[in-house]
Amino acid sequence: MSNRNIESRVENLLGPMIQNLGYILYDVQYIKEGKDFYLRITIDKPEGISIEDCETVNAVIDEPLDEMDCIKESYFLEVSSPGLERVLRKEWHFEKQIGNKIQLKLFKSMEKKKELEGILKSFGNEYLELEIEGKIKEIERKNVAMAKRVCDIF
């Protein structure tokens, strides 16, 4: 089973459980780092996530994940907050960030740059628009390797 299929099945199983606890299932990632596999469950709520929130969710999802048995390898389960500078992977992640500053890492250079930072103006199936120094840049979605929200605190 592919990592995307595992992520989708886990999301379908856990989404309602996590929502019933009063949280938002922000993301699910199943990845291999070195020799180890990680199932990363990212949760959110408007007022932010505490360590106790992560512990609560972990306690509720551990057994159903074992019973689902769709992951054959041994893995580490991590439950965490997306943080302020959260990674944007899903359609709704981008939609919620329209009007906010984001950072993109690109597969192919654009105007001799592989990293761009600006205000997300719009987001669609093929392209997204970023305002950089007052100019709108259209970026192909398939060229986006990674996107995250940027918080200027200082």
Rosetta blueprint (number, residue, H / E / L):
1 M L
2 S L
3 N H
4 R H
5 N H
6 I H
7 E H
8 S H
9 R H
10 V H
11 E H
12 N H
13 L H
14 L H
15 G H
16 P H
17 M H
18 I H
19 Q H
20 N H
21 L L
22 G L
23 Y L
24 I E
25 L E
26 Y E
27 D E
28 V E
29 Q E
30 Y E
31 I E
32 K E
33 E E
34 G L
35 K L
36 D E
37 F E
38 Y E
39 L E
40 R E
41 I E
42 T E
43 I E
44 D E
45 K L
46 P L
47 E L
48 G L
49 I L
50 S L
51 I H
52 E H
53 D H
54 C H
55 E H
56 T H
57 V H
58 N H
59 A H
60 V H
61 I H
62 D H
63 E H
64 P H
65 L H
66 D H
67 E H
68 M H
69 D L
70 C L
71 I L
72 K L
73 E L
74 S L
75 Y L
76 F E
77 L E
78 E E
79 V E
80 S E
81 S L
82 P L
83 G L
84 L L
85 E L
86 R L
87 V E
88 L L
89 R L
90 K L
91 E H
92 W H
93 H H
94 F H
95 E H
96 K H
97 Q L
98 I L
99 G L
100 N L
101 K E
102 I E
103 Q E
104 L E
105 K E
106 L E
107 F E
108 K E
109 S E
110 M E
111 E L
112 K L
113 K E
114 K E
115 E E
116 L E
117 E E
118 G E
119 I E
120 L E
121 K E
122 S E
123 F E
124 G L
125 N L
126 E L
127 Y E
128 L E
129 E E
130 L E
131 E E
132 I E
133 E L
134 G L
135 K E
136 I E
137 K E
138 E E
139 I E
140 E E
141 R H
142 K H
143 N H
144 V E
145 A E
146 M E
147 A E
148 K E
149 R E
150 V L
151 C L
152 D L
153 I L
154 F L
